Amino acid sequence: MKDEYVTYALYSKSFDKIYVGFTSNLIARFLSHNKLGKGYTKKFRPWIVVYVEFFDCKKNALHREKELKSSRGRNFIRNIIDK
C-alpha cells in the first residue's frame, strides 16, 4: 500500500481561527484536534475541515502546508471559508 499524505485546513467558526497542517491519517488527526490531546487547537474547538489536498509524498505535503501558512495561503483559505 502506498503512503498518502493530506495537507488540510481547519476552521473554528466560534473563534474565527484557521489551522493548517498535514498528516497521513486525516480522520485520526481531525479527531485529535476536536476530542483528544492538548495544545493550540484545544482552545478553539470545535473545528471543521474546510480544505484538503492529497499528495503521494511527505515532502510535497509539507511544502504545501508551508504555502498555506503564508499570508497568500491564508487568504486562499479565507476565500474558501467566506464563500
ABEGO torsion letter per residue (X at the ends): XBBBBBBBBBBBAAAGBBBBBBBABAAAAAAAAAABEBEAAAAAOBBBBABBBBBABAAAAAAAAAAAABAAAAAAAAAAAAX
